[in-house]
Structure formats: structure tokens, C-alpha cells
């Protein structure tokens, strides 16, 4: 199960989507501001994440809002983001 999740999140766009949604529910328009992708490409990734159970969605009129389904995925995304920030800080070296 963990390997499947890592495989699913190995695509940078999908990882960015999950990270953006770990901050709270968003619709496609809001996600486009966080993720460097075209609307059709973003929709394909959202659909895959939804089908795999990583995201849930709800419709309000014409808008579809997405959110991360489980806390584990959000925690994993946060851990990856924290490690990336720490690695960037280490690469920058000590500041005077």
C-alpha cells in the first residue's frame, strides 16, 4: 500500500496537488494558482487521485471542491516538504 502511494505521488504535479490540498479544500481554479499545469492536465491528475482514494470531492453548483481523504497522505506530504526545506537550508550553508 505504501509503495502504491509513493508511486502515485512520484509525479510532481500530483505531489503539488496533495500539498496544496493539505492546506484545505480547493476547487480547480484555486488549485491552478498553486500547481503549474494546464486545466485539462490538472483535471486528469485530480481524477487519478480521486479514483485511487487519495482525494474526495464535493460539488457545489458548477464547482467541484477537492480535499485530501486521509490524514496519512497529508502527513506524508508535509514530511516530504519539510525534508525538502531542510535539504535546501543545508545546501545554502551557515549564514553569517
N, C-alpha and C positions, 0 to 999 in steps of 0.2 A: 504494500500500500504506500509506504514512504517513497519507494523508487518511482512509482507511478506519479506521485505528487511532484517529486523533483523533476521528472521528465516533463510533466505538464508545465511547470514553472520555469523550465530551461529556456523558453522563448522569452527574450527581453520584453516584448510587448505585453505578454501575459503577466510577467512579474510586475511590470509597471502598473498594470490594471489592478492587480491584487493589492499592491502597496497603496495605490490611490484610494481604493475602496476600504482599506483597513482604517482609514481616517473617517469613514462614514459613507452612507448611501449616496449614490450619484446616478444621474441619468447619462445618456450617451453624450449629450452636448457638454456636460460638465467634465466627463472623462476625456473628451477630446482636448481639453485645455491642459490635462495632466500627461497625456500619452501622445507621443509623436507617431501618429498613424492616420491614415485616411478613415473616413467614416465606414466605408464598406469593410476595410481590413479590421478595424476595431470591432465591428459587429460580428465578424467571423470568430475572432478570439473570445468575445463575450459569450457567444453561442457555445463554443467548445468548453469554456469554463463552467457554464451553466449545465451542460449535458453531463459533465464529469462530477457534478455535485459540489464544486468549489464555490459557486455563486448561486444566490437565489434572486428572484426578480419579482417585481410587482408593477402592475400597470395603473397609471393614473391618467385617464383620458388618452391622449395620443403619446404620452411619455411613458417610458419603461425605466424603472429605477432598479439598480443592481446593488447588492451588498454581499459581503463575504459570509458564507454559510456558517462556518465553524471557527472557533477561536484559535484552533491549532494552526490553521493556514495563516491567519493574521499574525500570530506569534512567530511563525517561521519566516514570514516576510519581514517582520521587524528585526529578527535576528540577522538576516542577510543584510538588511540595510545598515544596522549597527556595525556589523563587521566591515562593510564597505567603507563606512565613515572612519572607522578606526584604522583601516589599512591606508586610507588617504592621508590621515593625520601622521601615521608613522612614516610614510613616504616623504612627507613635507619636512620631517625632521624637527628638532627643537627650535623654538623661536627665541630670539634674544630680546 
